[in-house]
Amino acid sequence: MTQTELASDRPRILVVDDSRIVRATVKKHLAASFDIIEEADGEAGWERLMADSTILVLMSDLSMPRLDGFGLLARVRKSSDARIRHTPVIIISGEEDAETKQLAVERGANDFVTKSTDRAEMLARVTAAAKLAKTARDLRASEVNQARTATTEVQTGLATPHMFQLHGEKLMAHALRVHGEATLLVFEIDAYPALCERVGSAVAEQVVSLVAKTVASRLRKEEILARLEGPRFGIFLYADLAGSLRYAERLCEIIAAAKINFKGQPLSVTVSAGVGSATVDQLSEFEPLFSLSLQRLAEAIALGGNRLQAPALPASALAPIEIHEALALLAEGREEAVRPHLPALLAKLAPLLALAEQAKS
């Protein structure tokens, strides 16, 4: 069994220093109050920090082999894991000058102890850092829990994923009882990371809000629009698949036509969408329908974006189209929209095809 797996009621501190004597001194000062684990270089310290989520405070030397203290500090502060990124870092200082210490502070160090710091002072500094880490983690855990159970997203005022699921389950149950329709539409702003890079995350978030406002203004009162995550949204529609597809196509067109400017230059914003139909897909529960809709959204994105992926309409639900309309759809590259109409279109062309055969003979 590794140290990571051992249970301890004491706060866990990671000490990273290539000097065995320094590690032993720190452990002697702190072992009565803390669970001390050790590593001899920055690379090993980084690997341990990633693997052990119970570490509250990192104490690190600056001069070490493989990865020095500055390199370790940089990795910690740039980590995508909030637990690692916010871990307090106390530098174990030797004879570094004031400039070196200032550089460490600028790069995110929380505090310093010298290798000659007495037990009382070291214990006080590490205790304060451990309390800070514990408070911050409890706060983040509370925020995550609130986000999971909240019903309204702060920025846009839309429903949260939690509310969307509750509403979806209710709608699915109602549709089953009354033999009604339940259609789920998920859509996402295309190339959102590139948009953030081009205009900045703050402006990109304004685009998200604008899209949300545009879509929300076109919903019926009984329908719900949710922001699922980032630039992704979800809608439950009280409509059959044919009606939902017309709505989705119109929605994509409206967003693409929206006039959005950034520093005097127009921004082109399109969305990709995936649709799931409880009736056509023969699903009776929210989660499978939601997963299928997300899968179709992923397919639309993989095909280049600005697309709508949906189940094929039953023949009985198809509104007939004329030959010139079919040709126009083909010219737009929308073969899938034409394919369900092929039997009816070929029937219309049959007399002309027969005449062409006669002409050949």
Protein Blocks (a to p, Z undefined) as FASTA:
>chain_A
ZZklpccfbdcdddddfbfklmmmmmmmmmmmpccdddfbfklmmmmmmmmmkbmbdcdd
fbdghiafklmmmmmmmpcblklmmpccddddfkbcfklmmmmmmnopabdcdfkbcfkl
mmmmmmmmmmmmmmmmmmmmmmmmmmmmpmbdfklopacfklmmmmmmmmmmmmmmnopa
cdddddddehklmmmmmnojklmmmmmmmmmmmmmmmccfkbccddfbhjbccddddddf
klmmmmmmmmmmmmmmpccdeehiacddddddddddfklnopabfklmmmmmmmmmmmmm
mnngjiacdddddfklpccddfklmmmmmmnopaklmmmmmmmmmmmmmmmmmmmmmmmZ
Z
